[in-house]
Amino acid sequence: MSEQKKSIAQCLRDGEFVLAPGIFDLISARMADSMGFKAIYMTGYGIAASYLGRPDAGYATYTDMVGRAGQVAERTSTPLIADADTGFGGPLNVQHAVRGYEKAGVQAIQIEDQQFPKKCGHTPGRLVVPLEDMVTKIRVAADARSSKDFLIIARTDSRTTLGLDEALRRGEAFAKAGADVIFIESPETVEEMQAICRNFDKPCFANMVEGGRTPLLSAADLQALGFAIAIFPGTGFLAAAQALHDAYGALKTDGISTAVADRLYPFEGMNKLMGFEEVWQFDETYGD
């Protein structure tokens, strides 16, 4: 791992735009860590899929998520934003989650106002809890952290079912309750995205999902609209799934991987990415 990078909180204070790729396991985390991003994002969808083999529909527990977050933080040096779903229960669970994620090395936690069991923010059928319940969660989250640089990202999923005005109303209440970053999930037009950024003095968060409900914009375009942070949570696992589909398909058809050999990551590069050089150095120092 390289020297620890500037914190996400400091990037925001310095007016720097934070672009974060989604990571879903330790290979994707190590790869993203090597690329020079200002942050990486541990996606709940990706963890549910890669660790549990299930949809992002409330299956992943606090233990599942904080355990993966701790592993990622230990093996990377890029500041980590982590999905914490609904906080895994009521206000007391939110307090426990914030303290656990912060102790695990996470720098920013995302909490949403969906009813349990939650669902991926770009799928249908999402319902939200009463505003007052989520405001309490945000207040608890803000009070539970040890450092003010541990950021509370407050997300509302109300746009899809209750409309943009209600989503903005909730975002304002979250900001007053102590949220550091406002996340209005699933706006459906660029005009709605502009309205979100105009509405808040606090940093706004954009979720770019390939094939999702929100227009897919570049980091430069998002920054021009007024967003401060953007995640691309699915890019990694969608790329990995397509690559595996192609590679395994070629192997099944041909009985050998020759047809996709030029698309495979070099074995020596993989050894370096995963830290084998440290093992070899250890062997030179302490081996027979």
C-alpha positions as CSV (number, residue, x, y, z in Angstrom):
1,M,0.0,0.0,0.0
2,S,1.1,3.5,-0.7
3,E,1.1,6.5,1.7
4,Q,-2.3,7.4,3.0
5,K,-4.1,9.9,0.7
6,K,-5.9,13.1,1.6
7,S,-9.1,12.5,3.4
8,I,-12.5,12.8,1.7
9,A,-13.5,15.5,4.2
10,Q,-10.4,17.5,3.3
11,C,-11.0,17.1,-0.4
12,L,-14.4,18.6,0.0
13,R,-13.1,21.4,2.2
14,D,-10.5,22.2,-0.6
15,G,-13.2,22.2,-3.2
16,E,-12.0,19.1,-5.0
17,F,-14.4,16.9,-6.9
18,V,-14.3,13.3,-5.6
19,L,-14.8,10.5,-8.2
20,A,-15.1,7.0,-6.7
21,P,-15.3,3.7,-8.5
22,G,-17.4,0.9,-7.0
23,I,-15.5,-2.0,-5.5
24,F,-17.0,-5.3,-4.6
25,D,-14.2,-7.6,-3.4
26,L,-10.5,-7.4,-2.6
27,I,-9.4,-7.8,-6.2
28,S,-11.5,-4.9,-7.4
29,A,-10.4,-2.9,-4.3
30,R,-6.7,-3.4,-4.9
31,M,-7.1,-2.6,-8.6
32,A,-9.0,0.7,-7.9
33,D,-6.5,1.5,-5.1
34,S,-3.7,1.4,-7.7
35,M,-5.4,3.8,-10.1
36,G,-5.0,7.1,-8.2
37,F,-8.7,7.8,-7.3
38,K,-9.4,10.2,-4.4
39,A,-11.9,7.7,-3.0
40,I,-13.3,4.2,-3.6
41,Y,-16.9,3.1,-2.9
42,M,-17.9,-0.2,-1.4
43,T,-21.1,-1.0,-3.1
44,G,-23.9,-2.9,-1.3
45,Y,-25.1,-4.4,-4.5
46,G,-21.6,-5.6,-5.3
47,I,-21.0,-7.1,-1.8
48,A,-24.4,-8.9,-1.8
49,A,-23.6,-10.3,-5.2
50,S,-20.0,-11.3,-4.8
51,Y,-20.1,-12.4,-1.1
52,L,-23.6,-13.8,-0.8
53,G,-24.6,-14.5,-4.5
54,R,-27.8,-12.7,-3.8
55,P,-29.6,-9.5,-5.0
56,D,-29.2,-6.2,-3.1
57,A,-32.5,-6.7,-1.3
58,G,-31.6,-6.6,2.4
59,Y,-29.8,-9.9,2.6
60,A,-26.4,-8.5,3.7
61,T,-26.2,-7.9,7.4
62,Y,-24.2,-5.4,9.4
63,T,-21.6,-8.1,10.1
64,D,-21.3,-9.0,6.4
65,M,-20.8,-5.3,5.4
66,V,-18.5,-4.1,8.2
67,G,-16.4,-7.1,7.8
68,R,-15.8,-6.5,4.1
69,A,-15.3,-2.8,4.8
70,G,-12.5,-3.6,7.3
71,Q,-10.8,-5.9,4.9
72,V,-10.9,-3.3,2.2
73,A,-9.6,-0.6,4.4
74,E,-6.8,-2.8,5.7
75,R,-5.6,-3.7,2.2
76,T,-5.9,-0.3,0.5
77,S,-4.8,3.3,1.1
78,T,-7.5,5.1,-0.9
79,P,-10.2,6.7,1.4
80,L,-13.2,4.4,1.5
81,I,-16.9,5.4,1.3
82,A,-19.1,2.5,2.3
83,D,-22.8,1.6,1.8
84,A,-24.5,1.0,5.1
85,D,-28.0,0.5,3.7
86,T,-30.7,1.6,6.3
87,G,-28.2,1.5,9.2
88,F,-29.3,-2.1,9.8
89,G,-32.2,-1.3,12.0
90,G,-33.4,1.5,14.3
91,P,-31.4,4.4,15.8
92,L,-29.5,2.1,18.2
93,N,-28.4,0.0,15.3
94,V,-27.3,3.1,13.4
95,Q,-25.2,4.2,16.4
96,H,-23.6,0.7,16.4
97,A,-23.0,0.8,12.6
98,V,-21.4,4.2,12.6
99,R,-19.0,3.3,15.4
100,G,-18.2,-0.1,13.7
101,Y,-17.6,1.4,10.3
102,E,-15.4,4.2,11.7
103,K,-13.4,1.7,13.7
104,A,-13.0,-0.4,10.5
105,G,-11.3,2.4,8.7
106,V,-14.1,3.8,6.6
107,Q,-14.1,7.6,6.0
108,A,-17.7,8.1,4.9
109,I,-20.9,6.1,5.5
110,Q,-24.1,6.1,3.4
111,I,-27.4,5.7,5.2
112,E,-30.7,5.6,3.4
113,D,-34.4,6.1,4.3
114,Q,-35.8,3.0,2.8
115,Q,-38.1,0.6,4.6
116,F,-36.5,-2.7,5.5
117,P,-35.8,-4.9,3.6
118,K,-34.1,-2.3,1.4
119,K,-33.6,-2.7,-2.4
120,C,-31.1,-1.3,-4.9
121,G,-31.9,2.3,-5.6
122,H,-32.4,1.8,-9.3
123,T,-34.9,-1.0,-9.0
124,P,-38.7,-0.7,-8.5
125,G,-40.7,-1.2,-5.4
126,R,-38.8,0.9,-2.9
127,L,-40.7,2.4,0.0
128,V,-39.4,5.0,2.5
129,V,-39.8,5.4,6.3
130,P,-41.5,8.4,7.8
131,L,-39.3,11.5,7.6
132,E,-39.1,11.9,11.4
133,D,-37.6,8.4,11.7
134,M,-34.8,9.1,9.3
135,V,-34.1,12.4,10.8
136,T,-33.5,10.7,14.1
137,K,-31.2,8.2,12.5
138,I,-29.1,11.0,11.0
139,R,-28.9,12.8,14.3
140,V,-27.8,9.6,16.0
141,A,-25.2,9.0,13.2
142,A,-23.7,12.5,13.5
143,D,-23.5,12.2,17.3
144,A,-22.0,8.6,17.3
145,R,-18.9,9.3,15.3
146,S,-15.5,10.0,17.0
147,S,-14.2,12.4,14.3
148,K,-16.1,15.1,12.4
149,D,-14.1,14.0,9.3
150,F,-16.1,10.8,9.3
151,L,-18.8,11.8,6.9
152,I,-22.5,11.0,7.1
153,I,-24.0,10.7,3.7
154,A,-27.8,10.9,4.0
155,R,-29.7,9.3,1.1
156,T,-33.4,9.5,0.3
157,D,-35.1,7.1,-2.1
158,S,-38.3,9.1,-2.1
159,R,-37.9,10.6,-5.6
160,T,-39.1,7.4,-7.4
161,T,-42.4,7.0,-5.5
162,L,-43.1,10.4,-3.9
163,G,-41.6,12.8,-6.4
164,L,-38.7,15.3,-6.4
165,D,-40.3,17.9,-4.1
166,E,-40.6,15.4,-1.3
167,A,-37.0,14.2,-2.0
168,L,-35.7,17.8,-1.7
169,R,-37.8,18.3,1.5
170,R,-36.2,15.2,3.0
171,G,-32.7,16.3,1.9
172,E,-33.2,19.7,3.7
173,A,-34.3,17.9,6.9
174,F,-31.3,15.6,6.7
175,A,-29.0,18.5,6.3
176,K,-30.5,20.2,9.4
177,A,-30.1,17.0,11.3
178,G,-26.4,16.9,10.8
179,A,-25.7,15.1,7.5
180,D,-22.5,16.2,5.8
181,V,-23.4,15.1,2.3
182,I,-26.9,15.0,0.7
183,F,-27.7,12.1,-1.6
184,I,-31.0,12.3,-3.6
185,E,-31.2,8.9,-5.2
186,S,-32.5,8.3,-8.8
187,P,-33.2,11.7,-10.3
188,E,-34.5,11.1,-13.8
189,T,-33.4,14.1,-15.8
190,V,-30.5,16.5,-16.0
191,E,-32.9,19.3,-15.0
192,E,-33.7,17.4,-11.8
193,M,-30.0,17.0,-11.1
194,Q,-29.5,20.7,-11.5
195,A,-32.4,21.4,-9.1
196,I,-30.8,19.1,-6.5
197,C,-27.5,21.0,-6.6
198,R,-29.2,24.4,-6.5
199,N,-31.2,23.4,-3.5
200,F,-28.4,22.6,-1.0
201,D,-25.5,24.4,0.5
202,K,-23.9,21.1,1.6
203,P,-22.1,18.8,-0.8
204,C,-24.3,16.8,-3.1
205,F,-23.8,13.2,-4.1
206,A,-24.4,11.6,-7.6
207,N,-24.9,7.9,-8.2
208,M,-24.0,6.9,-11.8
209,V,-25.4,3.5,-12.6
210,E,-25.0,2.1,-16.1
211,G,-28.6,1.1,-17.2
212,G,-30.1,2.9,-14.2
213,R,-32.8,5.6,-13.8
214,T,-30.4,8.6,-13.8
215,P,-28.7,10.1,-16.9
216,L,-25.1,8.9,-17.0
217,L,-22.8,12.0,-17.0
218,S,-19.1,12.4,-16.9
219,A,-17.2,13.6,-13.8
220,A,-16.6,17.0,-15.5
221,D,-20.3,17.4,-16.3
222,L,-21.4,16.4,-12.8
223,Q,-19.0,18.9,-11.3
224,A,-20.3,21.6,-13.6
225,L,-23.8,20.9,-12.3
226,G,-22.6,21.4,-8.8
227,F,-22.1,17.8,-7.4
228,A,-19.2,17.3,-5.1
229,I,-19.0,13.5,-5.1
230,A,-19.9,10.9,-7.8
231,I,-19.8,7.1,-7.5
232,F,-19.9,4.6,-10.4
233,P,-20.8,1.6,-8.2
234,G,-21.6,-0.9,-10.9
235,T,-18.9,-0.3,-13.4
236,G,-16.5,-2.8,-11.8
237,F,-18.8,-5.7,-11.2
238,L,-20.6,-5.2,-14.6
239,A,-17.2,-5.2,-16.3
240,A,-16.1,-8.3,-14.3
241,A,-19.3,-10.2,-15.1
242,Q,-18.9,-9.5,-18.8
243,A,-15.3,-10.5,-18.8
244,L,-16.1,-13.7,-17.0
245,H,-19.0,-14.5,-19.4
246,D,-16.7,-14.1,-22.4
247,A,-13.7,-16.0,-20.9
248,Y,-15.7,-18.9,-19.5
249,G,-17.8,-19.0,-22.7
250,A,-14.6,-19.3,-24.8
251,L,-13.2,-22.0,-22.5
252,K,-16.4,-24.0,-22.7
253,T,-16.6,-23.7,-26.5
254,D,-12.9,-24.3,-27.3
255,G,-11.7,-26.2,-24.3
256,I,-8.8,-23.7,-24.0
257,S,-8.6,-19.9,-23.2
258,T,-6.6,-18.9,-26.3
259,A,-9.5,-16.9,-27.9
260,V,-9.5,-14.5,-24.9
261,A,-5.8,-14.6,-24.0
262,D,-5.2,-11.0,-25.1
263,R,-8.0,-9.9,-22.8
264,L,-6.7,-11.5,-19.6
265,Y,-4.9,-9.5,-17.0
266,P,-1.2,-10.5,-17.0
267,F,-0.4,-13.2,-14.4
268,E,2.7,-11.3,-13.3
269,G,0.7,-8.1,-13.0
270,M,-1.8,-10.0,-10.8
271,N,1.0,-11.2,-8.6
272,K,2.2,-7.7,-8.1
273,L,-1.3,-6.3,-7.5
274,M,-2.0,-8.9,-4.8
275,G,1.3,-8.3,-3.0
276,F,3.4,-11.3,-3.9
277,E,6.5,-9.1,-4.0
278,E,6.2,-8.7,-0.3
279,V,6.1,-12.5,0.1
280,W,9.1,-13.0,-2.0
281,Q,11.0,-10.3,-0.1
282,F,10.0,-12.1,3.2
283,D,11.3,-15.4,1.8
284,E,14.6,-13.8,0.9
285,T,15.0,-12.4,4.4
286,Y,13.7,-15.3,6.5
287,G,13.6,-18.3,4.2
288,D,16.0,-21.2,4.1
